Amino acid sequence: MPWIYLVLAGLFEIGWAIGLKYTDGFSRLWPTVGTVSAMIVSIVLLAMAVKTLPIGTAYAIWTGIGALGAVILGIVLFGDSASPARLICVALVLTGIIGLKLTSGAH
């Protein structure tokens, strides 16, 4: 169950990272409400996951999921660069996440 919490926490991190773009510096009410709500849910789920998982592993995976999602959605939604070098770096982050999961020892 802690891995499910961690993945969900990462997905909510993606939500708030992308949501920041829509808040316009926290000047738009509903995007701000959604973004702050996603922040809270993300942190609560992360806290639940680290009851069992090693903090270093969980935090790195949480931020990695958020980073991957933000990069991918930045490309799709906002026309961010999808250069080969950038995509290789994203693949390296994904490789690191998988490596941490496989070597964590926690189930």
N, CA, C and O atoms as CSV, one atom per row, in Angstrom:
chain,resi,resn,atom,element,x,y,z
A,1,MET,N,N,0.800,-1.210,0.000
A,1,MET,CA,C,0.000,0.000,0.000
A,1,MET,C,C,0.846,1.280,0.000
A,1,MET,O,O,0.435,2.269,-0.607
A,2,PRO,N,N,2.017,1.295,0.662
A,2,PRO,CA,C,2.796,2.538,0.661
A,2,PRO,C,C,3.250,2.962,-0.737
A,2,PRO,O,O,3.381,4.154,-1.013
A,3,TRP,N,N,3.491,1.986,-1.617
A,3,TRP,CA,C,3.883,2.342,-2.979
A,3,TRP,C,C,2.720,2.987,-3.728
A,3,TRP,O,O,2.922,3.891,-4.540
A,4,ILE,N,N,1.519,2.526,-3.456
A,4,ILE,CA,C,0.339,3.144,-4.080
A,4,ILE,C,C,0.201,4.582,-3.590
A,4,ILE,O,O,-0.050,5.491,-4.382
A,5,TYR,N,N,0.366,4.788,-2.275
A,5,TYR,CA,C,0.329,6.143,-1.734
A,5,TYR,C,C,1.379,7.026,-2.400
A,5,TYR,O,O,1.124,8.182,-2.737
A,6,LEU,N,N,2.563,6.451,-2.581
A,6,LEU,CA,C,3.661,7.234,-3.157
A,6,LEU,C,C,3.378,7.612,-4.607
A,6,LEU,O,O,3.612,8.753,-5.007
A,7,VAL,N,N,2.883,6.676,-5.387
A,7,VAL,CA,C,2.560,6.983,-6.785
A,7,VAL,C,C,1.447,8.023,-6.850
A,7,VAL,O,O,1.521,8.963,-7.642
A,8,LEU,N,N,0.426,7.864,-6.030
A,8,LEU,CA,C,-0.650,8.863,-6.011
A,8,LEU,C,C,-0.128,10.229,-5.575
A,8,LEU,O,O,-0.525,11.255,-6.127
A,9,ALA,N,N,0.762,10.240,-4.586
A,9,ALA,CA,C,1.370,11.500,-4.149
A,9,ALA,C,C,2.116,12.159,-5.305
A,9,ALA,O,O,2.039,13.374,-5.488
A,10,GLY,N,N,2.835,11.357,-6.083
A,10,GLY,CA,C,3.554,11.881,-7.239
A,10,GLY,C,C,2.613,12.433,-8.292
A,10,GLY,O,O,2.903,13.457,-8.910
A,11,LEU,N,N,1.490,11.764,-8.500
A,11,LEU,CA,C,0.516,12.254,-9.482
A,11,LEU,C,C,-0.092,13.586,-9.032
A,11,LEU,O,O,-0.303,14.488,-9.843
A,12,PHE,N,N,-0.370,13.696,-7.734
A,12,PHE,CA,C,-0.878,14.976,-7.235
A,12,PHE,C,C,0.200,16.053,-7.292
A,12,PHE,O,O,-0.110,17.236,-7.435
A,13,GLU,N,N,1.466,15.649,-7.180
A,13,GLU,CA,C,2.540,16.631,-7.338
A,13,GLU,C,C,2.557,17.168,-8.766
A,13,GLU,O,O,2.756,18.363,-8.982
A,14,ILE,N,N,2.351,16.297,-9.724
A,14,ILE,CA,C,2.252,16.750,-11.113
A,14,ILE,C,C,1.108,17.754,-11.232
A,14,ILE,O,O,1.242,18.798,-11.871
A,15,GLY,N,N,-0.013,17.420,-10.607
A,15,GLY,CA,C,-1.172,18.305,-10.667
A,15,GLY,C,C,-0.880,19.689,-10.131
A,15,GLY,O,O,-1.267,20.687,-10.739
A,16,TRP,N,N,-0.197,19.760,-8.993
A,16,TRP,CA,C,0.056,21.101,-8.459
A,16,TRP,C,C,1.162,21.816,-9.207
A,16,TRP,O,O,1.147,23.043,-9.309
A,17,ALA,N,N,2.116,21.072,-9.728
A,17,ALA,CA,C,3.170,21.728,-10.508
A,17,ALA,C,C,2.586,22.370,-11.761
A,17,ALA,O,O,2.904,23.514,-12.084
A,18,ILE,N,N,1.738,21.635,-12.460
A,18,ILE,CA,C,1.088,22.182,-13.645
A,18,ILE,C,C,0.086,23.262,-13.246
A,18,ILE,O,O,-0.051,24.276,-13.930
A,19,GLY,N,N,-0.607,23.038,-12.140
A,19,GLY,CA,C,-1.567,24.016,-11.653
A,19,GLY,C,C,-0.949,25.383,-11.403
A,19,GLY,O,O,-1.603,26.409,-11.590
A,20,LEU,N,N,0.312,25.399,-10.980
A,20,LEU,CA,C,0.983,26.681,-10.741
A,20,LEU,C,C,0.942,27.577,-11.969
A,20,LEU,O,O,0.794,28.794,-11.860
A,21,LYS,N,N,1.073,26.967,-13.125
A,21,LYS,CA,C,1.050,27.727,-14.373
A,21,LYS,C,C,-0.302,28.427,-14.560
A,21,LYS,O,O,-0.369,29.545,-15.069
A,22,TYR,N,N,-1.361,27.756,-14.146
A,22,TYR,CA,C,-2.713,28.283,-14.344
A,22,TYR,C,C,-3.141,29.273,-13.259
A,22,TYR,O,O,-4.117,30.000,-13.439
A,23,THR,N,N,-2.415,29.308,-12.128
A,23,THR,CA,C,-2.810,30.233,-11.056
A,23,THR,C,C,-2.455,31.676,-11.369
A,23,THR,O,O,-2.984,32.597,-10.746
A,24,ASP,N,N,-1.562,31.879,-12.330
A,24,ASP,CA,C,-1.101,33.222,-12.681
A,24,ASP,C,C,-0.595,33.948,-11.434
A,24,ASP,O,O,-1.040,35.043,-11.091
A,25,GLY,N,N,0.367,33.276,-10.769
A,25,GLY,CA,C,0.953,33.867,-9.572
A,25,GLY,C,C,-0.012,33.894,-8.395
A,25,GLY,O,O,0.028,34.804,-7.567
A,26,PHE,N,N,-0.872,32.897,-8.329
A,26,PHE,CA,C,-1.909,32.785,-7.287
A,26,PHE,C,C,-2.902,33.938,-7.331
A,26,PHE,O,O,-3.463,34.321,-6.305
A,27,SER,N,N,-3.117,34.483,-8.511
A,27,SER,CA,C,-4.069,35.584,-8.650
A,27,SER,C,C,-5.428,35.120,-9.183
A,27,SER,O,O,-6.372,35.910,-9.227
A,28,ARG,N,N,-5.538,33.865,-9.584
A,28,ARG,CA,C,-6.808,33.321,-10.084
A,28,ARG,C,C,-7.351,32.334,-9.055
A,28,ARG,O,O,-6.685,31.355,-8.719
A,29,LEU,N,N,-8.544,32.587,-8.563
A,29,LEU,CA,C,-9.099,31.858,-7.422
A,29,LEU,C,C,-9.167,30.351,-7.621
A,29,LEU,O,O,-8.539,29.605,-6.870
A,30,TRP,N,N,-9.915,29.889,-8.615
A,30,TRP,CA,C,-10.157,28.451,-8.729
A,30,TRP,C,C,-8.915,27.660,-9.099
A,30,TRP,O,O,-8.716,26.582,-8.539
A,31,PRO,N,N,-8.069,28.128,-10.004
A,31,PRO,CA,C,-6.813,27.403,-10.210
A,31,PRO,C,C,-5.954,27.361,-8.936
A,31,PRO,O,O,-5.266,26.373,-8.677
A,32,THR,N,N,-6.002,28.443,-8.147
A,32,THR,CA,C,-5.250,28.467,-6.900
A,32,THR,C,C,-5.815,27.454,-5.905
A,32,THR,O,O,-5.057,26.733,-5.256
A,33,VAL,N,N,-7.130,27.398,-5.785
A,33,VAL,CA,C,-7.772,26.438,-4.878
A,33,VAL,C,C,-7.401,25.009,-5.284
A,33,VAL,O,O,-7.055,24.189,-4.433
A,34,GLY,N,N,-7.472,24.719,-6.563
A,34,GLY,CA,C,-7.117,23.383,-7.051
A,34,GLY,C,C,-5.658,23.051,-6.826
A,34,GLY,O,O,-5.322,21.933,-6.435
A,35,THR,N,N,-4.796,24.014,-7.070
A,35,THR,CA,C,-3.365,23.801,-6.908
A,35,THR,C,C,-3.007,23.571,-5.442
A,35,THR,O,O,-2.271,22.637,-5.124
A,36,VAL,N,N,-3.516,24.404,-4.562
A,36,VAL,CA,C,-3.227,24.253,-3.133
A,36,VAL,C,C,-3.818,22.944,-2.610
A,36,VAL,O,O,-3.201,22.277,-1.779
A,37,SER,N,N,-4.983,22.577,-3.078
A,37,SER,CA,C,-5.585,21.298,-2.676
A,37,SER,C,C,-4.711,20.126,-3.111
A,37,SER,O,O,-4.495,19.188,-2.344
A,38,ALA,N,N,-4.211,20.183,-4.339
A,38,ALA,CA,C,-3.325,19.122,-4.829
A,38,ALA,C,C,-2.035,19.068,-4.017
A,38,ALA,O,O,-1.509,17.985,-3.759
A,39,MET,N,N,-1.521,20.232,-3.612
A,39,MET,CA,C,-0.320,20.269,-2.765
A,39,MET,C,C,-0.565,19.533,-1.454
A,39,MET,O,O,0.247,18.713,-1.024
A,40,ILE,N,N,-1.696,19.837,-0.827
A,40,ILE,CA,C,-2.020,19.227,0.467
A,40,ILE,C,C,-2.180,17.719,0.329
A,40,ILE,O,O,-1.616,16.961,1.118
A,41,VAL,N,N,-2.942,17.281,-0.661
A,41,VAL,CA,C,-3.149,15.844,-0.868
A,41,VAL,C,C,-1.814,15.157,-1.147
A,41,VAL,O,O,-1.550,14.076,-0.620
A,42,SER,N,N,-0.987,15.770,-1.958
A,42,SER,CA,C,0.304,15.193,-2.296
A,42,SER,C,C,1.175,14.996,-1.057
A,42,SER,O,O,1.776,13.936,-0.879
A,43,ILE,N,N,1.241,16.003,-0.214
A,43,ILE,CA,C,2.058,15.918,1.001
A,43,ILE,C,C,1.496,14.881,1.974
A,43,ILE,O,O,2.257,14.123,2.576
A,44,VAL,N,N,0.186,14.841,2.131
A,44,VAL,CA,C,-0.432,13.863,3.042
A,44,VAL,C,C,-0.144,12.439,2.555
A,44,VAL,O,O,0.221,11.575,3.351
A,45,LEU,N,N,-0.305,12.195,1.261
A,45,LEU,CA,C,-0.019,10.867,0.717
A,45,LEU,C,C,1.462,10.512,0.862
A,45,LEU,O,O,1.796,9.366,1.165
A,46,LEU,N,N,2.344,11.478,0.649
A,46,LEU,CA,C,3.770,11.232,0.844
A,46,LEU,C,C,4.042,10.871,2.305
A,46,LEU,O,O,4.807,9.948,2.586
A,47,ALA,N,N,3.424,11.588,3.219
A,47,ALA,CA,C,3.604,11.300,4.651
A,47,ALA,C,C,3.132,9.884,4.987
A,47,ALA,O,O,3.755,9.192,5.792
A,48,MET,N,N,2.049,9.466,4.377
A,48,MET,CA,C,1.554,8.112,4.613
A,48,MET,C,C,2.536,7.072,4.060
A,48,MET,O,O,2.753,6.028,4.675
A,49,ALA,N,N,3.118,7.362,2.912
A,49,ALA,CA,C,4.061,6.425,2.297
A,49,ALA,C,C,5.333,6.284,3.121
A,49,ALA,O,O,5.876,5.186,3.239
A,50,VAL,N,N,5.815,7.388,3.695
A,50,VAL,CA,C,7.099,7.322,4.410
A,50,VAL,C,C,6.959,6.738,5.812
A,50,VAL,O,O,7.952,6.616,6.528
A,51,LYS,N,N,5.757,6.380,6.210
A,51,LYS,CA,C,5.612,5.609,7.448
A,51,LYS,C,C,6.341,4.278,7.311
A,51,LYS,O,O,6.864,3.740,8.287
A,52,THR,N,N,6.368,3.750,6.082
A,52,THR,CA,C,6.954,2.437,5.812
A,52,THR,C,C,8.198,2.511,4.937
A,52,THR,O,O,9.176,1.807,5.191
A,53,LEU,N,N,8.170,3.350,3.917
A,53,LEU,CA,C,9.269,3.415,2.951
A,53,LEU,C,C,10.406,4.287,3.473
A,53,LEU,O,O,10.171,5.215,4.248
A,54,PRO,N,N,11.633,3.994,3.055
A,54,PRO,CA,C,12.760,4.866,3.411
A,54,PRO,C,C,12.536,6.271,2.862
A,54,PRO,O,O,12.122,6.432,1.714
A,55,ILE,N,N,12.806,7.282,3.674
A,55,ILE,CA,C,12.528,8.666,3.279
A,55,ILE,C,C,13.304,9.068,2.028
A,55,ILE,O,O,12.750,9.728,1.149
A,56,GLY,N,N,14.559,8.687,1.933
A,56,GLY,CA,C,15.354,9.065,0.758
A,56,GLY,C,C,14.791,8.490,-0.523
A,56,GLY,O,O,14.705,9.179,-1.540
A,57,THR,N,N,14.411,7.233,-0.471
A,57,THR,CA,C,13.822,6.582,-1.634
A,57,THR,C,C,12.482,7.214,-1.987
A,57,THR,O,O,12.235,7.562,-3.142
A,58,ALA,N,N,11.617,7.361,-0.982
A,58,ALA,CA,C,10.283,7.897,-1.233
A,58,ALA,C,C,10.346,9.326,-1.764
A,58,ALA,O,O,9.649,9.664,-2.721
A,59,TYR,N,N,11.168,10.153,-1.157
A,59,TYR,CA,C,11.249,11.549,-1.586
A,59,TYR,C,C,11.796,11.648,-3.007
A,59,TYR,O,O,11.287,12.419,-3.820
A,60,ALA,N,N,12.821,10.876,-3.299
A,60,ALA,CA,C,13.400,10.915,-4.650
A,60,ALA,C,C,12.387,10.445,-5.695
A,60,ALA,O,O,12.283,11.039,-6.769
A,61,ILE,N,N,11.654,9.402,-5.392
A,61,ILE,CA,C,10.652,8.907,-6.339
A,61,ILE,C,C,9.512,9.908,-6.479
A,61,ILE,O,O,9.035,10.155,-7.587
A,62,TRP,N,N,9.073,10.482,-5.367
A,62,TRP,CA,C,7.999,11.487,-5.390
A,62,TRP,C,C,8.387,12.669,-6.277
A,62,TRP,O,O,7.618,13.081,-7.146
A,63,THR,N,N,9.580,13.206,-6.051
A,63,THR,CA,C,10.006,14.342,-6.874
A,63,THR,C,C,10.251,13.920,-8.315
A,63,THR,O,O,10.008,14.693,-9.243
A,64,GLY,N,N,10.732,12.695,-8.503
A,64,GLY,CA,C,10.970,12.205,-9.859
A,64,GLY,C,C,9.682,12.068,-10.652
A,64,GLY,O,O,9.619,12.459,-11.817
A,65,ILE,N,N,8.651,11.511,-10.018
A,65,ILE,CA,C,7.349,11.402,-10.687
A,65,ILE,C,C,6.843,12.793,-11.042
A,65,ILE,O,O,6.363,13.021,-12.152
A,66,GLY,N,N,6.951,13.716,-10.100
A,66,GLY,CA,C,6.513,15.090,-10.356
A,66,GLY,C,C,7.291,15.738,-11.489
A,66,GLY,O,O,6.715,16.408,-12.347
A,67,ALA,N,N,8.595,15.536,-11.487
A,67,ALA,CA,C,9.428,16.125,-12.540
A,67,ALA,C,C,9.093,15.537,-13.909
A,67,ALA,O,O,8.945,16.267,-14.888
A,68,LEU,N,N,8.976,14.218,-13.965
A,68,LEU,CA,C,8.639,13.582,-15.244
A,68,LEU,C,C,7.297,14.072,-15.769
A,68,LEU,O,O,7.168,14.441,-16.936
A,69,GLY,N,N,6.314,14.070,-14.900
A,69,GLY,CA,C,4.983,14.507,-15.323
A,69,GLY,C,C,4.962,15.961,-15.743
A,69,GLY,O,O,4.318,16.322,-16.728
A,70,ALA,N,N,5.670,16.801,-14.993
A,70,ALA,CA,C,5.702,18.226,-15.332
A,70,ALA,C,C,6.392,18.454,-16.675
A,70,ALA,O,O,5.952,19.291,-17.464
A,71,VAL,N,N,7.455,17.725,-16.934
A,71,VAL,CA,C,8.153,17.873,-18.217
A,71,VAL,C,C,7.254,17.405,-19.364
A,71,VAL,O,O,7.111,18.090,-20.378
A,72,ILE,N,N,6.656,16.231,-19.185
A,72,ILE,CA,C,5.808,15.693,-20.261
A,72,ILE,C,C,4.607,16.605,-20.518
A,72,ILE,O,O,4.299,16.921,-21.667
A,73,LEU,N,N,3.935,17.024,-19.456
A,73,LEU,CA,C,2.780,17.904,-19.653
A,73,LEU,C,C,3.199,19.298,-20.121
A,73,LEU,O,O,2.446,19.964,-20.830
A,74,GLY,N,N,4.381,19.736,-19.735
A,74,GLY,CA,C,4.895,21.004,-20.246
A,74,GLY,C,C,5.070,20.956,-21.757
A,74,GLY,O,O,4.789,21.926,-22.461
A,75,ILE,N,N,5.535,19.818,-22.240
A,75,ILE,CA,C,5.690,19.635,-23.691
A,75,ILE,C,C,4.318,19.616,-24.365
A,75,ILE,O,O,4.097,20.293,-25.368
A,76,VAL,N,N,3.406,18.832,-23.799
A,76,VAL,CA,C,2.084,18.646,-24.410
A,76,VAL,C,C,1.214,19.900,-24.305
A,76,VAL,O,O,0.595,20.314,-25.285
A,77,LEU,N,N,1.168,20.499,-23.121
A,77,LEU,CA,C,0.235,21.606,-22.890
A,77,LEU,C,C,0.788,22.984,-23.228
A,77,LEU,O,O,0.052,23.868,-23.666
A,78,PHE,N,N,2.099,23.161,-23.020
A,78,PHE,CA,C,2.657,24.508,-23.125
A,78,PHE,C,C,3.711,24.661,-24.216
A,78,PHE,O,O,4.321,25.723,-24.350
A,79,GLY,N,N,3.926,23.600,-24.997
A,79,GLY,CA,C,4.885,23.684,-26.092
A,79,GLY,C,C,6.332,23.782,-25.639
A,79,GLY,O,O,7.176,24.308,-26.364
A,80,ASP,N,N,6.628,23.274,-24.432
A,80,ASP,CA,C,8.021,23.264,-23.980
A,80,ASP,C,C,8.872,22.422,-24.934
A,80,ASP,O,O,8.352,21.588,-25.676
A,81,SER,N,N,10.143,22.646,-24.902
A,81,SER,CA,C,11.069,21.946,-25.788
A,81,SER,C,C,11.008,20.433,-25.576
A,81,SER,O,O,10.935,19.949,-24.447
A,82,ALA,N,N,11.040,19.705,-26.685
A,82,ALA,CA,C,11.126,18.242,-26.666
A,82,ALA,C,C,12.385,17.812,-27.407
A,82,ALA,O,O,12.369,16.849,-28.173
A,83,SER,N,N,13.467,18.531,-27.172
A,83,SER,CA,C,14.717,18.219,-27.854
A,83,SER,C,C,15.216,16.833,-27.437
A,83,SER,O,O,14.903,16.360,-26.345
A,84,PRO,N,N,15.983,16.194,-28.300
A,84,PRO,CA,C,16.511,14.872,-27.948
A,84,PRO,C,C,17.295,14.879,-26.628
A,84,PRO,O,O,17.159,13.954,-25.827
A,85,ALA,N,N,18.094,15.892,-26.401
A,85,ALA,CA,C,18.872,15.952,-25.163
A,85,ALA,C,C,17.954,16.018,-23.950
A,85,ALA,O,O,18.210,15.365,-22.938
A,86,ARG,N,N,16.912,16.785,-24.048
A,86,ARG,CA,C,15.957,16.918,-22.941
A,86,ARG,C,C,15.240,15.594,-22.692
A,86,ARG,O,O,15.059,15.198,-21.541
A,87,LEU,N,N,14.831,14.910,-23.755
A,87,LEU,CA,C,14.152,13.627,-23.606
A,87,LEU,C,C,15.082,12.560,-23.036
A,87,LEU,O,O,14.640,11.695,-22.280
A,88,ILE,N,N,16.353,12.613,-23.387
A,88,ILE,CA,C,17.333,11.687,-22.806
A,88,ILE,C,C,17.445,11.930,-21.301
A,88,ILE,O,O,17.504,10.978,-20.522
A,89,CYS,N,N,17.474,13.181,-20.896
A,89,CYS,CA,C,17.541,13.504,-19.471
A,89,CYS,C,C,16.301,13.011,-18.738
A,89,CYS,O,O,16.405,12.508,-17.620
A,90,VAL,N,N,15.142,13.148,-19.345
A,90,VAL,CA,C,13.905,12.642,-18.748
A,90,VAL,C,C,13.990,11.117,-18.612
A,90,VAL,O,O,13.566,10.560,-17.599
A,91,ALA,N,N,14.530,10.453,-19.616
A,91,ALA,CA,C,14.696,8.994,-19.550
A,91,ALA,C,C,15.650,8.607,-18.422
A,91,ALA,O,O,15.456,7.575,-17.781
A,92,LEU,N,N,16.657,9.403,-18.177
A,92,LEU,CA,C,17.573,9.130,-17.069
A,92,LEU,C,C,16.868,9.257,-15.723
A,92,LEU,O,O,17.105,8.455,-14.819
A,93,VAL,N,N,16.010,10.253,-15.586
A,93,VAL,CA,C,15.232,10.395,-14.349
A,93,VAL,C,C,14.345,9.164,-14.164
A,93,VAL,O,O,14.282,8.608,-13.068
A,94,LEU,N,N,13.665,8.736,-15.219
A,94,LEU,CA,C,12.816,7.552,-15.152
A,94,LEU,C,C,13.635,6.317,-14.765
A,94,LEU,O,O,13.191,5.504,-13.954
A,95,THR,N,N,14.812,6.182,-15.338
A,95,THR,CA,C,15.692,5.068,-15.000
A,95,THR,C,C,16.057,5.098,-13.514
A,95,THR,O,O,16.097,4.058,-12.856
A,96,GLY,N,N,16.318,6.287,-12.999
A,96,GLY,CA,C,16.635,6.426,-11.580
A,96,GLY,C,C,15.468,6.035,-10.692
A,96,GLY,O,O,15.661,5.375,-9.671
A,97,ILE,N,N,14.266,6.432,-11.064
A,97,ILE,CA,C,13.072,6.067,-10.292
A,97,ILE,C,C,12.908,4.552,-10.251
A,97,ILE,O,O,12.671,3.973,-9.191
A,98,ILE,N,N,13.033,3.926,-11.394
A,98,ILE,CA,C,12.895,2.466,-11.464
A,98,ILE,C,C,13.987,1.799,-10.642
A,98,ILE,O,O,13.728,0.839,-9.915
A,99,GLY,N,N,15.208,2.308,-10.758
A,99,GLY,CA,C,16.318,1.745,-9.982
A,99,GLY,C,C,16.093,1.860,-8.488
A,99,GLY,O,O,16.367,0.917,-7.745
A,100,LEU,N,N,15.602,2.991,-8.043
A,100,LEU,CA,C,15.323,3.163,-6.607
A,100,LEU,C,C,14.244,2.191,-6.138
A,100,LEU,O,O,14.355,1.605,-5.061
A,101,LYS,N,N,13.212,2.023,-6.940
A,101,LYS,CA,C,12.138,1.090,-6.574
A,101,LYS,C,C,12.693,-0.331,-6.477
A,101,LYS,O,O,12.406,-1.052,-5.522
A,102,LEU,N,N,13.479,-0.722,-7.459
A,102,LEU,CA,C,13.979,-2.094,-7.493
A,102,LEU,C,C,14.986,-2.401,-6.384
A,102,LEU,O,O,15.130,-3.553,-5.975
A,103,THR,N,N,15.670,-1.387,-5.908
A,103,THR,CA,C,16.704,-1.607,-4.904
A,103,THR,C,C,16.303,-1.135,-3.499
A,103,THR,O,O,17.137,-1.109,-2.594
A,104,SER,N,N,15.043,-0.767,-3.320
A,104,SER,CA,C,14.629,-0.188,-2.034
A,104,SER,C,C,14.555,-1.227,-0.928
A,104,SER,O,O,14.815,-0.905,0.231
A,105,GLY,N,N,14.215,-2.443,-1.250
A,105,GLY,CA,C,14.068,-3.465,-0.225
A,105,GLY,C,C,12.752,-3.390,0.518
A,105,GLY,O,O,12.394,-4.334,1.223
A,106,ALA,N,N,12.012,-2.287,0.380
A,106,ALA,CA,C,10.711,-2.155,1.043
A,106,ALA,C,C,9.612,-2.564,0.080
A,106,ALA,O,O,9.689,-2.268,-1.112
A,107,HIS,N,N,8.620,-3.221,0.571
A,107,HIS,CA,C,7.522,-3.664,-0.286
A,107,HIS,C,C,6.304,-2.977,0.164
A,107,HIS,O,O,5.232,-3.184,-0.404
